[in-house]
Amino acid sequence: PTIMAAEKMADAILGNKPLEANNANVWVDPNWQNSQRKGSPERSINNY
């Protein structure tokens, strides 16, 4: 999101016309709830 905001600001500064909205369909794995984060994490979150 930060890069997109920077690109939008650069277009505004340069006077470029913004891109039109893209309503493309996004693929979602039908088994996403059961297929994420298999195994144990590579690092502990308690190190911070």
mmCIF entry with sequence, helices, sheets and N, C-alpha, C, O atoms, coordinates in Angstrom:
data_MODEL
# 
_entry.id   MODEL 
# 
_entity.id                         1 
_entity.type                       polymer 
_entity.pdbx_number_of_molecules   1 
# 
_entity_poly.entity_id                      1 
_entity_poly.type                           'polypeptide(L)' 
_entity_poly.nstd_linkage                   no 
_entity_poly.nstd_monomer                   no 
_entity_poly.pdbx_seq_one_letter_code       PTIMAAEKMADAILGNKPLEANNANVWVDPNWQNSQRKGSPERSINNY 
_entity_poly.pdbx_seq_one_letter_code_can   PTIMAAEKMADAILGNKPLEANNANVWVDPNWQNSQRKGSPERSINNY 
_entity_poly.pdbx_strand_id                 A 
# 
loop_
_entity_poly_seq.entity_id 
_entity_poly_seq.num 
_entity_poly_seq.mon_id 
_entity_poly_seq.hetero 
1 1  PRO n 
1 2  THR n 
1 3  ILE n 
1 4  MET n 
1 5  ALA n 
1 6  ALA n 
1 7  GLU n 
1 8  LYS n 
1 9  MET n 
1 10 ALA n 
1 11 ASP n 
1 12 ALA n 
1 13 ILE n 
1 14 LEU n 
1 15 GLY n 
1 16 ASN n 
1 17 LYS n 
1 18 PRO n 
1 19 LEU n 
1 20 GLU n 
1 21 ALA n 
1 22 ASN n 
1 23 ASN n 
1 24 ALA n 
1 25 ASN n 
1 26 VAL n 
1 27 TRP n 
1 28 VAL n 
1 29 ASP n 
1 30 PRO n 
1 31 ASN n 
1 32 TRP n 
1 33 GLN n 
1 34 ASN n 
1 35 SER n 
1 36 GLN n 
1 37 ARG n 
1 38 LYS n 
1 39 GLY n 
1 40 SER n 
1 41 PRO n 
1 42 GLU n 
1 43 ARG n 
1 44 SER n 
1 45 ILE n 
1 46 ASN n 
1 47 ASN n 
1 48 TYR n 
# 
_struct_asym.id          A 
_struct_asym.entity_id   1 
# 
loop_
_struct_conf.conf_type_id 
_struct_conf.id 
_struct_conf.pdbx_PDB_helix_id 
_struct_conf.beg_label_comp_id 
_struct_conf.beg_label_asym_id 
_struct_conf.beg_label_seq_id 
_struct_conf.pdbx_beg_PDB_ins_code 
_struct_conf.end_label_comp_id 
_struct_conf.end_label_asym_id 
_struct_conf.end_label_seq_id 
_struct_conf.pdbx_end_PDB_ins_code 
_struct_conf.beg_auth_comp_id 
_struct_conf.beg_auth_asym_id 
_struct_conf.beg_auth_seq_id 
_struct_conf.end_auth_comp_id 
_struct_conf.end_auth_asym_id 
_struct_conf.end_auth_seq_id 
_struct_conf.pdbx_PDB_helix_class 
_struct_conf.details 
_struct_conf.pdbx_PDB_helix_length 
HELX_P HELX_P1 AA1 THR A 2  ? LEU A 14 ? THR A 2  LEU A 14 1 ? 13 
HELX_P HELX_P2 AA2 TRP A 32 ? SER A 35 ? TRP A 32 SER A 35 1 ? 4  
HELX_P HELX_P3 AA3 ILE A 45 ? ASN A 47 ? ILE A 45 ASN A 47 5 ? 3  
# 
_struct_conf_type.id          HELX_P 
_struct_conf_type.criteria    ? 
_struct_conf_type.reference   ? 
# 
loop_
_atom_site.group_PDB 
_atom_site.id 
_atom_site.type_symbol 
_atom_site.label_atom_id 
_atom_site.label_alt_id 
_atom_site.label_comp_id 
_atom_site.label_asym_id 
_atom_site.label_entity_id 
_atom_site.label_seq_id 
_atom_site.pdbx_PDB_ins_code 
_atom_site.Cartn_x 
_atom_site.Cartn_y 
_atom_site.Cartn_z 
_atom_site.occupancy 
_atom_site.B_iso_or_equiv 
_atom_site.pdbx_formal_charge 
_atom_site.auth_seq_id 
_atom_site.auth_comp_id 
_atom_site.auth_asym_id 
_atom_site.auth_atom_id 
_atom_site.pdbx_PDB_model_num 
ATOM 1   N N  . PRO A 1 1  ? 0.804   -1.207  0.000   1.00 0.00 ? 1  PRO A N  1 
ATOM 2   C CA . PRO A 1 1  ? 0.000   0.000   0.000   1.00 0.00 ? 1  PRO A CA 1 
ATOM 3   C C  . PRO A 1 1  ? 0.848   1.274   0.000   1.00 0.00 ? 1  PRO A C  1 
ATOM 4   O O  . PRO A 1 1  ? 0.450   2.281   -0.585  1.00 0.00 ? 1  PRO A O  1 
ATOM 5   N N  . THR A 1 2  ? 2.015   1.236   0.653   1.00 0.00 ? 2  THR A N  1 
ATOM 6   C CA . THR A 1 2  ? 2.867   2.424   0.691   1.00 0.00 ? 2  THR A CA 1 
ATOM 7   C C  . THR A 1 2  ? 3.373   2.782   -0.691  1.00 0.00 ? 2  THR A C  1 
ATOM 8   O O  . THR A 1 2  ? 3.407   3.956   -1.060  1.00 0.00 ? 2  THR A O  1 
ATOM 9   N N  . ILE A 1 3  ? 3.768   1.770   -1.461  1.00 0.00 ? 3  ILE A N  1 
ATOM 10  C CA . ILE A 1 3  ? 4.265   2.011   -2.812  1.00 0.00 ? 3  ILE A CA 1 
ATOM 11  C C  . ILE A 1 3  ? 3.157   2.596   -3.677  1.00 0.00 ? 3  ILE A C  1 
ATOM 12  O O  . ILE A 1 3  ? 3.393   3.520   -4.455  1.00 0.00 ? 3  ILE A O  1 
ATOM 13  N N  . MET A 1 4  ? 1.952   2.059   -3.540  1.00 0.00 ? 4  MET A N  1 
ATOM 14  C CA . MET A 1 4  ? 0.836   2.577   -4.337  1.00 0.00 ? 4  MET A CA 1 
ATOM 15  C C  . MET A 1 4  ? 0.555   4.033   -3.987  1.00 0.00 ? 4  MET A C  1 
ATOM 16  O O  . MET A 1 4  ? 0.255   4.833   -4.874  1.00 0.00 ? 4  MET A O  1 
ATOM 17  N N  . ALA A 1 5  ? 0.648   4.388   -2.707  1.00 0.00 ? 5  ALA A N  1 
ATOM 18  C CA . ALA A 1 5  ? 0.430   5.775   -2.306  1.00 0.00 ? 5  ALA A CA 1 
ATOM 19  C C  . ALA A 1 5  ? 1.523   6.667   -2.879  1.00 0.00 ? 5  ALA A C  1 
ATOM 20  O O  . ALA A 1 5  ? 1.246   7.778   -3.332  1.00 0.00 ? 5  ALA A O  1 
ATOM 21  N N  . ALA A 1 6  ? 2.769   6.185   -2.863  1.00 0.00 ? 6  ALA A N  1 
ATOM 22  C CA . ALA A 1 6  ? 3.884   6.958   -3.409  1.00 0.00 ? 6  ALA A CA 1 
ATOM 23  C C  . ALA A 1 6  ? 3.726   7.144   -4.913  1.00 0.00 ? 6  ALA A C  1 
ATOM 24  O O  . ALA A 1 6  ? 3.994   8.226   -5.437  1.00 0.00 ? 6  ALA A O  1 
ATOM 25  N N  . GLU A 1 7  ? 3.296   6.102   -5.606  1.00 0.00 ? 7  GLU A N  1 
ATOM 26  C CA . GLU A 1 7  ? 3.086   6.212   -7.053  1.00 0.00 ? 7  GLU A CA 1 
ATOM 27  C C  . GLU A 1 7  ? 1.961   7.198   -7.357  1.00 0.00 ? 7  GLU A C  1 
ATOM 28  O O  . GLU A 1 7  ? 2.042   7.963   -8.318  1.00 0.00 ? 7  GLU A O  1 
ATOM 29  N N  . LYS A 1 8  ? 0.925   7.178   -6.546  1.00 0.00 ? 8  LYS A N  1 
ATOM 30  C CA . LYS A 1 8  ? -0.198  8.100   -6.749  1.00 0.00 ? 8  LYS A CA 1 
ATOM 31  C C  . LYS A 1 8  ? 0.259   9.547   -6.534  1.00 0.00 ? 8  LYS A C  1 
ATOM 32  O O  . LYS A 1 8  ? -0.117  10.437  -7.296  1.00 0.00 ? 8  LYS A O  1 
ATOM 33  N N  . MET A 1 9  ? 1.064   9.777   -5.505  1.00 0.00 ? 9  MET A N  1 
ATOM 34  C CA . MET A 1 9  ? 1.583   11.121  -5.250  1.00 0.00 ? 9  MET A CA 1 
ATOM 35  C C  . MET A 1 9  ? 2.525   11.565  -6.367  1.00 0.00 ? 9  MET A C  1 
ATOM 36  O O  . MET A 1 9  ? 2.488   12.723  -6.783  1.00 0.00 ? 9  MET A O  1 
ATOM 37  N N  . ALA A 1 10 ? 3.370   10.649  -6.857  1.00 0.00 ? 10 ALA A N  1 
ATOM 38  C CA . ALA A 1 10 ? 4.284   10.981  -7.949  1.00 0.00 ? 10 ALA A CA 1 
ATOM 39  C C  . ALA A 1 10 ? 3.493   11.381  -9.190  1.00 0.00 ? 10 ALA A C  1 
ATOM 40  O O  . ALA A 1 10 ? 3.853   12.342  -9.870  1.00 0.00 ? 10 ALA A O  1 
ATOM 41  N N  . ASP A 1 11 ? 2.433   10.663  -9.485  1.00 0.00 ? 11 ASP A N  1 
ATOM 42  C CA . ASP A 1 11 ? 1.589   11.019  -10.630 1.00 0.00 ? 11 ASP A CA 1 
ATOM 43  C C  . ASP A 1 11 ? 0.979   12.408  -10.441 1.00 0.00 ? 11 ASP A C  1 
ATOM 44  O O  . ASP A 1 11 ? 0.905   13.190  -11.389 1.00 0.00 ? 11 ASP A O  1 
ATOM 45  N N  . ALA A 1 12 ? 0.545   12.713  -9.221  1.00 0.00 ? 12 ALA A N  1 
ATOM 46  C CA . ALA A 1 12 ? -0.048  14.025  -8.954  1.00 0.00 ? 12 ALA A CA 1 
ATOM 47  C C  . ALA A 1 12 ? 0.996   15.132  -9.115  1.00 0.00 ? 12 ALA A C  1 
ATOM 48  O O  . ALA A 1 12 ? 0.707   16.186  -9.681  1.00 0.00 ? 12 ALA A O  1 
ATOM 49  N N  . ILE A 1 13 ? 2.209   14.889  -8.616  1.00 0.00 ? 13 ILE A N  1 
ATOM 50  C CA . ILE A 1 13 ? 3.278   15.886  -8.721  1.00 0.00 ? 13 ILE A CA 1 
ATOM 51  C C  . ILE A 1 13 ? 3.671   16.109  -10.175 1.00 0.00 ? 13 ILE A C  1 
ATOM 52  O O  . ILE A 1 13 ? 3.893   17.244  -10.598 1.00 0.00 ? 13 ILE A O  1 
ATOM 53  N N  . LEU A 1 14 ? 3.755   15.015  -10.942 1.00 0.00 ? 14 LEU A N  1 
ATOM 54  C CA . LEU A 1 14 ? 4.157   15.115  -12.346 1.00 0.00 ? 14 LEU A CA 1 
ATOM 55  C C  . LEU A 1 14 ? 3.016   15.548  -13.261 1.00 0.00 ? 14 LEU A C  1 
ATOM 56  O O  . LEU A 1 14 ? 3.228   15.814  -14.444 1.00 0.00 ? 14 LEU A O  1 
ATOM 57  N N  . GLY A 1 15 ? 1.818   15.616  -12.713 1.00 0.00 ? 15 GLY A N  1 
ATOM 58  C CA . GLY A 1 15 ? 0.672   16.030  -13.511 1.00 0.00 ? 15 GLY A CA 1 
ATOM 59  C C  . GLY A 1 15 ? 0.123   14.930  -14.400 1.00 0.00 ? 15 GLY A C  1 
ATOM 60  O O  . GLY A 1 15 ? -0.595  15.208  -15.361 1.00 0.00 ? 15 GLY A O  1 
ATOM 61  N N  . ASN A 1 16 ? 0.456   13.677  -14.088 1.00 0.00 ? 16 ASN A N  1 
ATOM 62  C CA . ASN A 1 16 ? -0.050  12.546  -14.874 1.00 0.00 ? 16 ASN A CA 1 
ATOM 63  C C  . ASN A 1 16 ? -1.476  12.205  -14.464 1.00 0.00 ? 16 ASN A C  1 
ATOM 64  O O  . ASN A 1 16 ? -1.859  12.368  -13.305 1.00 0.00 ? 16 ASN A O  1 
ATOM 65  N N  . LYS A 1 17 ? -2.243  11.737  -15.417 1.00 0.00 ? 17 LYS A N  1 
ATOM 66  C CA . LYS A 1 17 ? -3.622  11.334  -15.167 1.00 0.00 ? 17 LYS A CA 1 
ATOM 67  C C  . LYS A 1 17 ? -3.619  10.017  -14.371 1.00 0.00 ? 17 LYS A C  1 
ATOM 68  O O  . LYS A 1 17 ? -2.881  9.099   -14.728 1.00 0.00 ? 17 LYS A O  1 
ATOM 69  N N  . PRO A 1 18 ? -4.418  9.902   -13.310 1.00 0.00 ? 18 PRO A N  1 
ATOM 70  C CA . PRO A 1 18 ? -4.449  8.651   -12.538 1.00 0.00 ? 18 PRO A CA 1 
ATOM 71  C C  . PRO A 1 18 ? -5.040  7.504   -13.357 1.00 0.00 ? 18 PRO A C  1 
ATOM 72  O O  . PRO A 1 18 ? -5.855  7.715   -14.255 1.00 0.00 ? 18 PRO A O  1 
ATOM 73  N N  . LEU A 1 19 ? -4.615  6.299   -13.026 1.00 0.00 ? 19 LEU A N  1 
ATOM 74  C CA . LEU A 1 19 ? -5.145  5.116   -13.696 1.00 0.00 ? 19 LEU A CA 1 
ATOM 75  C C  . LEU A 1 19 ? -6.596  4.893   -13.287 1.00 0.00 ? 19 LEU A C  1 
ATOM 76  O O  . LEU A 1 19 ? -7.008  5.256   -12.185 1.00 0.00 ? 19 LEU A O  1 
ATOM 77  N N  . GLU A 1 20 ? -7.354  4.297   -14.183 1.00 0.00 ? 20 GLU A N  1 
ATOM 78  C CA . GLU A 1 20 ? -8.741  3.968   -13.868 1.00 0.00 ? 20 GLU A CA 1 
ATOM 79  C C  . GLU A 1 20 ? -8.787  2.771   -12.926 1.00 0.00 ? 20 GLU A C  1 
ATOM 80  O O  . GLU A 1 20 ? -7.850  1.974   -12.873 1.00 0.00 ? 20 GLU A O  1 
ATOM 81  N N  . ALA A 1 21 ? -9.878  2.651   -12.188 1.00 0.00 ? 21 ALA A N  1 
ATOM 82  C CA . ALA A 1 21 ? -10.049 1.534   -11.263 1.00 0.00 ? 21 ALA A CA 1 
ATOM 83  C C  . ALA A 1 21 ? -10.082 0.219   -12.032 1.00 0.00 ? 21 ALA A C  1 
ATOM 84  O O  . ALA A 1 21 ? -10.632 0.138   -13.130 1.00 0.00 ? 21 ALA A O  1 
ATOM 85  N N  . ASN A 1 22 ? -9.486  -0.804  -11.437 1.00 0.00 ? 22 ASN A N  1 
ATOM 86  C CA . ASN A 1 22 ? -9.460  -2.125  -12.047 1.00 0.00 ? 22 ASN A CA 1 
ATOM 87  C C  . ASN A 1 22 ? -10.260 -3.059  -11.147 1.00 0.00 ? 22 ASN A C  1 
ATOM 88  O O  . ASN A 1 22 ? -9.892  -3.267  -9.991  1.00 0.00 ? 22 ASN A O  1 
ATOM 89  N N  . ASN A 1 23 ? -11.322 -3.608  -11.650 1.00 0.00 ? 23 ASN A N  1 
ATOM 90  C CA . ASN A 1 23 ? -12.175 -4.497  -10.869 1.00 0.00 ? 23 ASN A CA 1 
ATOM 91  C C  . ASN A 1 23 ? -11.961 -5.951  -11.255 1.00 0.00 ? 23 ASN A C  1 
ATOM 92  O O  . ASN A 1 23 ? -12.920 -6.703  -11.429 1.00 0.00 ? 23 ASN A O  1 
ATOM 93  N N  . ALA A 1 24 ? -10.692 -6.344  -11.390 1.00 0.00 ? 24 ALA A N  1 
ATOM 94  C CA . ALA A 1 24 ? -10.360 -7.713  -11.775 1.00 0.00 ? 24 ALA A CA 1 
ATOM 95  C C  . ALA A 1 24 ? -10.715 -8.677  -10.643 1.00 0.00 ? 24 ALA A C  1 
ATOM 96  O O  . ALA A 1 24 ? -10.600 -8.334  -9.466  1.00 0.00 ? 24 ALA A O  1 
ATOM 97  N N  . ASN A 1 25 ? -11.140 -9.868  -11.006 1.00 0.00 ? 25 ASN A N  1 
ATOM 98  C CA . ASN A 1 25 ? -11.415 -10.901 -10.014 1.00 0.00 ? 25 ASN A CA 1 
ATOM 99  C C  . ASN A 1 25 ? -10.106 -11.407 -9.429  1.00 0.00 ? 25 ASN A C  1 
ATOM 100 O O  . ASN A 1 25 ? -9.102  -11.515 -10.134 1.00 0.00 ? 25 ASN A O  1 
ATOM 101 N N  . VAL A 1 26 ? -10.121 -11.712 -8.158  1.00 0.00 ? 26 VAL A N  1 
ATOM 102 C CA . VAL A 1 26 ? -8.941  -12.214 -7.463  1.00 0.00 ? 26 VAL A CA 1 
ATOM 103 C C  . VAL A 1 26 ? -9.189  -13.668 -7.112  1.00 0.00 ? 26 VAL A C  1 
ATOM 104 O O  . VAL A 1 26 ? -10.245 -14.014 -6.582  1.00 0.00 ? 26 VAL A O  1 
ATOM 105 N N  . TRP A 1 27 ? -8.198  -14.539 -7.413  1.00 0.00 ? 27 TRP A N  1 
ATOM 106 C CA . TRP A 1 27 ? -8.343  -15.956 -7.109  1.00 0.00 ? 27 TRP A CA 1 
ATOM 107 C C  . TRP A 1 27 ? -8.092  -16.184 -5.630  1.00 0.00 ? 27 TRP A C  1 
ATOM 108 O O  . TRP A 1 27 ? -7.128  -15.661 -5.071  1.00 0.00 ? 27 TRP A O  1 
ATOM 109 N N  . VAL A 1 28 ? -8.952  -16.958 -5.000  1.00 0.00 ? 28 VAL A N  1 
ATOM 110 C CA . VAL A 1 28 ? -8.797  -17.333 -3.600  1.00 0.00 ? 28 VAL A CA 1 
ATOM 111 C C  . VAL A 1 28 ? -8.831  -18.848 -3.526  1.00 0.00 ? 28 VAL A C  1 
ATOM 112 O O  . VAL A 1 28 ? -9.756  -19.484 -4.030  1.00 0.00 ? 28 VAL A O  1 
ATOM 113 N N  . ASP A 1 29 ? -7.814  -19.423 -2.892  1.00 0.00 ? 29 ASP A N  1 
ATOM 114 C CA . ASP A 1 29 ? -7.750  -20.869 -2.728  1.00 0.00 ? 29 ASP A CA 1 
ATOM 115 C C  . ASP A 1 29 ? -8.985  -21.332 -1.957  1.00 0.00 ? 29 ASP A C  1 
ATOM 116 O O  . ASP A 1 29 ? -9.230  -20.848 -0.852  1.00 0.00 ? 29 ASP A O  1 
ATOM 117 N N  . PRO A 1 30 ? -9.769  -22.259 -2.518  1.00 0.00 ? 30 PRO A N  1 
ATOM 118 C CA . PRO A 1 30 ? -10.984 -22.693 -1.824  1.00 0.00 ? 30 PRO A CA 1 
ATOM 119 C C  . PRO A 1 30 ? -10.695 -23.367 -0.483  1.00 0.00 ? 30 PRO A C  1 
ATOM 120 O O  . PRO A 1 30 ? -11.590 -23.476 0.355   1.00 0.00 ? 30 PRO A O  1 
ATOM 121 N N  . ASN A 1 31 ? -9.468  -23.816 -0.271  1.00 0.00 ? 31 ASN A N  1 
ATOM 122 C CA . ASN A 1 31 ? -9.101  -24.497 0.970   1.00 0.00 ? 31 ASN A CA 1 
ATOM 123 C C  . ASN A 1 31 ? -8.190  -23.606 1.820   1.00 0.00 ? 31 ASN A C  1 
ATOM 124 O O  . ASN A 1 31 ? -7.354  -24.114 2.568   1.00 0.00 ? 31 ASN A O  1 
ATOM 125 N N  . TRP A 1 32 ? -8.345  -22.286 1.711   1.00 0.00 ? 32 TRP A N  1 
ATOM 126 C CA . TRP A 1 32 ? -7.411  -21.375 2.371   1.00 0.00 ? 32 TRP A CA 1 
ATOM 127 C C  . TRP A 1 32 ? -7.401  -21.502 3.886   1.00 0.00 ? 32 TRP A C  1 
ATOM 128 O O  . TRP A 1 32 ? -6.359  -21.309 4.513   1.00 0.00 ? 32 TRP A O  1 
ATOM 129 N N  . GLN A 1 33 ? -8.535  -21.821 4.483   1.00 0.00 ? 33 GLN A N  1 
ATOM 130 C CA . GLN A 1 33 ? -8.589  -21.896 5.943   1.00 0.00 ? 33 GLN A CA 1 
ATOM 131 C C  . GLN A 1 33 ? -7.796  -23.077 6.487   1.00 0.00 ? 33 GLN A C  1 
ATOM 132 O O  . GLN A 1 33 ? -7.332  -23.037 7.626   1.00 0.00 ? 33 GLN A O  1 
ATOM 133 N N  . ASN A 1 34 ? -7.637  -24.117 5.692   1.00 0.00 ? 34 ASN A N  1 
ATOM 134 C CA . ASN A 1 34 ? -6.926  -25.301 6.166   1.00 0.00 ? 34 ASN A CA 1 
ATOM 135 C C  . ASN A 1 34 ? -5.515  -25.411 5.615   1.00 0.00 ? 34 ASN A C  1 
ATOM 136 O O  . ASN A 1 34 ? -4.771  -26.306 6.015   1.00 0.00 ? 34 ASN A O  1 
ATOM 137 N N  . SER A 1 35 ? -5.131  -24.525 4.711   1.00 0.00 ? 35 SER A N  1 
ATOM 138 C CA . SER A 1 35 ? -3.832  -24.688 4.066   1.00 0.00 ? 35 SER A CA 1 
ATOM 139 C C  . SER A 1 35 ? -2.793  -23.658 4.494   1.00 0.00 ? 35 SER A C  1 
ATOM 140 O O  . SER A 1 35 ? -1.664  -23.697 4.005   1.00 0.00 ? 35 SER A O  1 
ATOM 141 N N  . GLN A 1 36 ? -3.133  -22.752 5.376   1.00 0.00 ? 36 GLN A N  1 
ATOM 142 C CA . GLN A 1 36 ? -2.172  -21.742 5.791   1.00 0.00 ? 36 GLN A CA 1 
ATOM 143 C C  . GLN A 1 36 ? -1.356  -22.200 6.987   1.00 0.00 ? 36 GLN A C  1 
ATOM 144 O O  . GLN A 1 36 ? -1.835  -22.912 7.870   1.00 0.00 ? 36 GLN A O  1 
ATOM 145 N N  . ARG A 1 37 ? -0.149  -21.778 6.981   1.00 0.00 ? 37 ARG A N  1 
ATOM 146 C CA . ARG A 1 37 ? 0.773   -21.976 8.105   1.00 0.00 ? 37 ARG A CA 1 
ATOM 147 C C  . ARG A 1 37 ? 0.903   -23.420 8.538   1.00 0.00 ? 37 ARG A C  1 
ATOM 148 O O  . ARG A 1 37 ? 0.699   -23.761 9.703   1.00 0.00 ? 37 ARG A O  1 
ATOM 149 N N  . LYS A 1 38 ? 1.247   -24.260 7.580   1.00 0.00 ? 38 LYS A N  1 
ATOM 150 C CA . LYS A 1 38 ? 1.504   -25.651 7.928   1.00 0.00 ? 38 LYS A CA 1 
ATOM 151 C C  . LYS A 1 38 ? 2.851   -25.731 8.638   1.00 0.00 ? 38 LYS A C  1 
ATOM 152 O O  . LYS A 1 38 ? 3.793   -25.039 8.253   1.00 0.00 ? 38 LYS A O  1 
ATOM 153 N N  . GLY A 1 39 ? 2.950   -26.546 9.643   1.00 0.00 ? 39 GLY A N  1 
ATOM 154 C CA . GLY A 1 39 ? 4.203   -26.699 10.371  1.00 0.00 ? 39 GLY A CA 1 
ATOM 155 C C  . GLY A 1 39 ? 4.379   -25.626 11.428  1.00 0.00 ? 39 GLY A C  1 
ATOM 156 O O  . GLY A 1 39 ? 3.473   -24.839 11.701  1.00 0.00 ? 39 GLY A O  1 
ATOM 157 N N  . SER A 1 40 ? 5.576   -25.612 12.020  1.00 0.00 ? 40 SER A N  1 
ATOM 158 C CA . SER A 1 40 ? 5.853   -24.644 13.077  1.00 0.00 ? 40 SER A CA 1 
ATOM 159 C C  . SER A 1 40 ? 6.513   -23.398 12.489  1.00 0.00 ? 40 SER A C  1 
ATOM 160 O O  . SER A 1 40 ? 7.109   -23.464 11.414  1.00 0.00 ? 40 SER A O  1 
ATOM 161 N N  . PRO A 1 41 ? 6.413   -22.272 13.180  1.00 0.00 ? 41 PRO A N  1 
ATOM 162 C CA . PRO A 1 41 ? 7.033   -21.051 12.680  1.00 0.00 ? 41 PRO A CA 1 
ATOM 163 C C  . PRO A 1 41 ? 8.551   -21.181 12.657  1.00 0.00 ? 41 PRO A C  1 
ATOM 164 O O  . PRO A 1 41 ? 9.128   -21.934 13.441  1.00 0.00 ? 41 PRO A O  1 
ATOM 165 N N  . GLU A 1 42 ? 9.195   -20.440 11.752  1.00 0.00 ? 42 GLU A N  1 
ATOM 166 C CA . GLU A 1 42 ? 10.653  -20.501 11.636  1.00 0.00 ? 42 GLU A CA 1 
ATOM 167 C C  . GLU A 1 42 ? 11.345  -19.741 12.749  1.00 0.00 ? 42 GLU A C  1 
ATOM 168 O O  . GLU A 1 42 ? 12.499  -20.031 13.067  1.00 0.00 ? 42 GLU A O  1 
ATOM 169 N N  . ARG A 1 43 ? 10.662  -18.770 13.351  1.00 0.00 ? 43 ARG A N  1 
ATOM 170 C CA . ARG A 1 43 ? 11.264  -18.031 14.452  1.00 0.00 ? 43 ARG A CA 1 
ATOM 171 C C  . ARG A 1 43 ? 10.215  -17.760 15.516  1.00 0.00 ? 43 ARG A C  1 
ATOM 172 O O  . ARG A 1 43 ? 9.015   -17.799 15.247  1.00 0.00 ? 43 ARG A O  1 
ATOM 173 N N  . SER A 1 44 ? 10.673  -17.491 16.703  1.00 0.00 ? 44 SER A N  1 
ATOM 174 C CA . SER A 1 44 ? 9.771   -17.227 17.808  1.00 0.00 ? 44 SER A CA 1 
ATOM 175 C C  . SER A 1 44 ? 9.357   -15.763 17.796  1.00 0.00 ? 44 SER A C  1 
ATOM 176 O O  . SER A 1 44 ? 10.176  -14.886 17.524  1.00 0.00 ? 44 SER A O  1 
ATOM 177 N N  . ILE A 1 45 ? 8.104   -15.501 18.087  1.00 0.00 ? 45 ILE A N  1 
ATOM 178 C CA . ILE A 1 45 ? 7.653   -14.114 18.144  1.00 0.00 ? 45 ILE A CA 1 
ATOM 179 C C  . ILE A 1 45 ? 7.970   -13.492 19.498  1.00 0.00 ? 45 ILE A C  1 
ATOM 180 O O  . ILE A 1 45 ? 7.734   -12.301 19.697  1.00 0.00 ? 45 ILE A O  1 
ATOM 181 N N  . ASN A 1 46 ? 8.495   -14.272 20.422  1.00 0.00 ? 46 ASN A N  1 
ATOM 182 C CA . ASN A 1 46 ? 8.815   -13.770 21.757  1.00 0.00 ? 46 ASN A CA 1 
ATOM 183 C C  . ASN A 1 46 ? 10.193  -13.126 21.823  1.00 0.00 ? 46 ASN A C  1 
ATOM 184 O O  . ASN A 1 46 ? 10.608  -12.678 22.892  1.00 0.00 ? 46 ASN A O  1 
ATOM 185 N N  . ASN A 1 47 ? 10.916  -13.071 20.696  1.00 0.00 ? 47 ASN A N  1 
ATOM 186 C CA . ASN A 1 47 ? 12.264  -12.501 20.690  1.00 0.00 ? 47 ASN A CA 1 
ATOM 187 C C  . ASN A 1 47 ? 12.250  -10.983 20.665  1.00 0.00 ? 47 ASN A C  1 
ATOM 188 O O  . ASN A 1 47 ? 13.314  -10.367 20.728  1.00 0.00 ? 47 ASN A O  1 
ATOM 189 N N  . TYR A 1 48 ? 11.100  -10.368 20.577  1.00 0.00 ? 48 TYR A N  1 
ATOM 190 C CA . TYR A 1 48 ? 11.047  -8.913  20.422  1.00 0.00 ? 48 TYR A CA 1 
ATOM 191 C C  . TYR A 1 48 ? 10.647  -8.239  21.688  1.00 0.00 ? 48 TYR A C  1 
ATOM 192 O O  . TYR A 1 48 ? 10.554  -7.013  21.732  1.00 0.00 ? 48 TYR A O  1 
# 
